Amino acid sequence: MTVAVAVAGCVGGASGGPGGSDGSDGPGSAGVGDPYFPKAGNGGYDVSHYALDLAYDPAAHHLTGTATITARATEDLTALNLDLEGLDVERVTVDGGRARWRRAGQELTVRPAKRLDRGRKFRVVVRYSGAPVTVTDPDGSEEGWLRTADGAVALGQPTGSMAWFPGNHHPSDKATYTVTATVPKGLRAVSNGEPAGERTKGGRTAFTWRTTEPMASYLAVLAVGRYEIGRTMTRGGLPVHTAVDPRQAAASRAVLARLPEAVEWAEGWFGPYPFSSAGAIVERPGDAGYALETQNRPVFAGAPSTLLLVHELAHQWYGNSVTPKTWRDMWLNEGFATYAEWLWREDHGDGTAQETFDAMYAGTYFPDTATNETVWSFPPARPPEAADISGVPVYQRGAMVLHRIRRTVGDDAFRALLRGWAAKHRHGNADTADFTAYVQRSAPDEDFDGIWSDWLYGEGKPARPSNP
Ligand SMILES: [Zn+2]
């Protein structure tokens, strides 16, 4: 994600009781223990695939959906929970048999006719419909289902995906996806992965998109509207699919033309691009309050700058392929994507990363004093609460942590370290402890203790480094 400045917090947790349980024979828990979003995700199973068959009519603001969720039980389950916010559930089956279900807040508790034994693969089908809702985050930003002038865009960081499909909505459970969205003829539906067919019948067009690499549900996107479609390739043969609101097409043309070049530049620093296509979705300014690194194809609210394009592209390695284990590890996304901007500027004659670091440290980077001071308001690896996971320190001080590591190991070792981290956890999950252990192992003769204690975990502004 990219936000200019963090928004002050509001809004507590979602209402409703937990569906969870106790006992090895009971249902999986109603959450996976995320320190900031305790109800996000669910215990007791692991999803391998979501097949979402959706239809949306923007004029009526009505969504109908059938979600087919293929999963494996990781404990004996007499019931299991899915996360779903709003919408009306009409029917639930497990392995073809009718299942009982109940709802409490964002928890949809499904009780199959027969116990699901640990290790068993099973399929839950949920049929639902209604007016999908917009979710307000603890930091005041909006996600979930966002209506636009000509359709809608669904964004999910951190918890908005539960507003358009039931699932195990926590970054720790990644899965493949097939999304088919049927929309009125003349509109298009754009999602993650690659296009896998479109068919017009009876005044409506169904668009299918297939994501074959693992994806955290917060990175799923569905954009419905009028778009100019672009299809090109990098020199390395990577398909690039773009969908641009016609009113943003002129302003987007030059920057999107640089996407193949940006992918090649990023591969030089981060290693092979981790997915089977790249791209972008450009909506109008105000359609969303921020840009988001939705997998394969980030969403931009208005024509992006080159630096914003680079930021969201870097997330394909850091965040989308190497995904945080919990929302506490957000700096592993944002610190890296921010540092990618610093590297891009350095490689394109727009100030060295050291100069950016120095300006950040001196408090001259942002135009106003208050934002410059915000950089020191909390340690990047320990945001105080849910409202802070997209705060300035997570981005800027997170990038400063990486720069301190670079200054300690040298440029060549740092490049190897960035690539090695992306390779080691490719298509997986990792947390901050994994990262610090990885860095220490990569350079066993160096001492990183001060970086961890002062820059990563320490309160307040660290002392000026002696090896700047
Ligand atoms: Zn970001």
Residues whose N, C-alpha, C, O or C-beta is under 5 A from the ligand:
A	BS01	ZN	M1 T2 E334 A337
